[in-house]
Amino acid sequence: MTPVTEEARGFADDTPLRILWRRRWIVIGTAILVTATAAVVSKTLTPIYEASARLLVVQADESQSFDAVQAAQVTARTYAEILGSPNLAADVADRLGDGTTRDDVESATSFSTIPETQLLEITAEATSAAGSKRIADTYASAFEAYARTRLEPTTKAQVRLADAAPLPDGPARPQPTLYTAFAGLLSLLLGVGLAFLRERLDTRIRNAEELERDFGLPPLARVPRRDRSREARAAFAEAFRLLRVSLSLGGEGLEAPRSVVFTSTSEGEGKTTTSLHLALAAAEAGQRVIVVEADVYRPRLRAAFGRDVNAPRGLTTYLAGEDQLDDVLEGTPIPGVQVIPAGPSSRSLLGLLEGGRGHRLLDDLHARADLVVVDCPPLAPRADATLFAARADRCVLVVDLALVNRRALTNAVRTLRSIGAQLQGCVLNRDAQTSASYYAYLADDDEPPARPPAAVAASARS
């Protein structure tokens, strides 16, 4: 059995760094897309230039005492409010004489005082450097005239041009380098958020590498989808030969198992098919095999041999003490393979398994066969599989990547390991990445082991 390492503990125990590494292309792609978009858009934006003219407010007192300076600063703050007058904006529009309207002037200008000074600053924006300078200087000139005729007689404060607006060297905005750098930083944060969101929503498992890396489940066999071609049938059979060998080799410190439990996270992943064909491969190798149909709720194994699915006696009647073990063992057309059908499902299998016969079942079967294969129900809905898994020599999860759910598989692995089950690995069933060519070394005359006539059709659906 492959031990679970710190690097392979499943979805629930992923560290943020492992999630980011797994979803790195989301982070990288988001960063590239957002940063490139910001760079392109900032290059296409219309450049806006800013120019600022400064006015000085001084009191008529030539001594310029502290009180006079304080009074001038207060007056400057008052004048800053007056600067935004629509009347002034209309006057500036008339002075410009180029079709600029009052609203254009108001939207293009802003006003402020420079703290602890007597200076007023008029800032103008335009799509050209000369245009921004012209608006700022015109506004300063207009306010000088307005203050001289309308304000100075009352406030005794004079307004003089302190500094004409310089011609801007370049646009104030956009700033492509700054915008791109800022977008790059934001895109990284966005990419990280999207990566975690994707991880939260994505429950898929894509390949065998993820099974081994994230769950510590090495594939013991990769079973291709079946079709009717000779090559495909041979490849399908060879996958189960490989499974038998993988199980018989055990692992470090483990002997070859006498009993193997197959289960899954949900229905339809192929546990019955796997149980049946492992039995056929073992029989081909000369082993005596007993297959136990422990899925009493949806039995299918008996139908693979062309018999009625519902057996009048079987596992449940034996565990209930109504039949002896030899009474429920059924022969099959395959030499060396016997089956214990599920039997009537009216009783709780879990309760029966906790009785004396349930505890001795596998030991009693070991005395009659070289290998006992137990086809259990899925782990999610019932606890029957956990009892078998805890008592068997080995447990194997059958996984169909098209059906398995990451969270369900995490819970299944955690459950099996918490009860001490010898979870050796998984069988990757209907593996889309495995075809007949995967077993291209098969000889032309290599035939699959003998199988009952109805096995292919019946077990393929389980």
Summary of the structure (lengths in Angstrom):
residues: 462
radius of gyration: 41.7
end to end distance: 25.7
largest distance: 125.6
contacts: 1502
relative contact order: 0.13
helix: 48%
strand: 16%
